[in-house]
Amino acid sequence: MADEITETSQTVAAGQLRTIIERIERLEDEKKTISDDIKDVYAEAKGTGFDTKAIRTIVRLRKKDQAERQEEESILDLYKAALGMA
């Protein structure tokens, strides 16, 4: 009886593991597709004459809240002033 419970538990665990792995694989496929789509949009932006480095910076900045952006900009301004770049 105990062997049956252990075997059943192992079968259930193996099934759960397989399900988890398959979900991760599907998500990895989706991530690759999305990544390719993002590359295409950057290529389109570049093709229309936009500076993709500037666009990447803007996208990164928009992910942060305003206070975090302001703090970063203040520190950057301070460092630039210290180096005579301002």
Secondary structure, DSSP 8 states (H G I E B T S, - for coil): -HHHHHHHHHHHHHHHHHHHHHHHHHHHHHHHHHHHHHHHHHHHHHHTT--HHHHHHHHHHHTS-HHHHHHHHHHHHHHHHHTT--
